[in-house]
Amino acid sequence: MNLRNYMEVCIEEKLNEVLPNIECCDCEKCKMDITAIALNSLPPKYVVTQKGELYTRLYAFQQQMEADLAAAITKAAVIVAENPRHFE
């Protein structure tokens, strides 16, 4: 297993759940911009081992974490919707 920021996985999973409820473009470029902005607003959760990933998964299921992910994605989507780069 490699070093990875487990928040990337959490954001990717939550993005597909939250994005349909937000008035924002869902092209790949906009999704990547939303992901990057959301990740920059959240603390990283680095894991190296499968055991570390398991502990992080348990943490990710806490209600506050779910709310933080949804809020970060929503804020990021508003920023991207106001300044879409998919035309570049």
C-alpha positions in Angstrom: 0.0 0.0 0.0 1.2 3.5 -0.8 0.9 6.7 1.2 -2.4 8.4 0.4 -4.7 11.1 1.6 -7.8 9.1 2.5 -9.9 12.4 2.3 -9.6 12.1 -1.5 -11.6 8.8 -1.3 -14.1 10.4 1.0 -14.6 13.5 -1.2 -15.0 11.4 -4.3 -17.7 9.2 -2.7 -19.5 12.2 -1.2 -19.2 14.3 -4.4 -21.4 11.8 -6.3 -24.0 12.0 -3.6 -24.0 15.8 -3.1 -23.5 17.1 -6.6 -26.9 16.2 -8.0 -28.5 18.4 -5.4 -26.4 21.5 -6.3 -26.8 23.7 -9.3 -23.4 23.2 -10.8 -21.8 21.7 -13.9 -20.8 18.1 -13.4 -18.2 17.8 -16.2 -15.0 16.1 -15.2 -13.0 19.4 -15.2 -15.5 21.0 -12.8 -15.6 17.9 -10.6 -11.8 18.0 -10.3 -11.9 21.7 -9.4 -14.6 21.1 -6.8 -12.5 18.1 -5.4 -9.3 20.2 -5.2 -11.0 23.1 -3.5 -12.8 20.9 -1.0 -9.7 19.0 -0.2 -7.8 22.2 0.4 -10.4 23.2 3.0 -10.3 19.9 4.9 -7.5 18.4 7.1 -5.7 15.6 5.4 -6.0 12.0 6.7 -3.0 10.2 5.5 -2.9 6.4 5.6 -0.2 3.9 4.8 -1.5 0.5 5.9 -4.8 -1.2 5.5 -5.3 -1.0 9.2 -4.8 2.8 9.0 -7.4 3.0 6.3 -9.8 1.0 8.4 -9.4 3.4 11.3 -9.9 6.3 9.0 -13.0 4.7 7.4 -14.5 4.4 10.9 -13.8 8.0 11.6 -15.3 9.0 8.2 -18.6 7.6 9.2 -19.1 9.9 12.0 -21.9 12.4 11.5 -19.7 15.5 11.9 -17.4 14.2 9.2 -20.3 13.6 6.8 -21.5 17.1 7.4 -18.0 18.6 7.0 -17.6 16.8 3.7 -20.9 17.9 2.4 -20.3 21.5 3.5 -16.8 21.6 1.9 -18.2 20.2 -1.4 -21.1 22.7 -1.4 -18.8 25.6 -0.8 -16.4 24.4 -3.5 -19.2 23.9 -6.0 -20.4 27.5 -5.5 -16.9 28.8 -6.2 -16.6 26.6 -9.3 -20.2 27.5 -10.5 -19.3 31.2 -10.3 -16.0 30.7 -12.1 -16.2 27.6 -14.4 -12.9 26.7 -16.2 -14.4 24.0 -18.4 -14.5 26.5 -21.3 -10.7 26.8 -21.3 
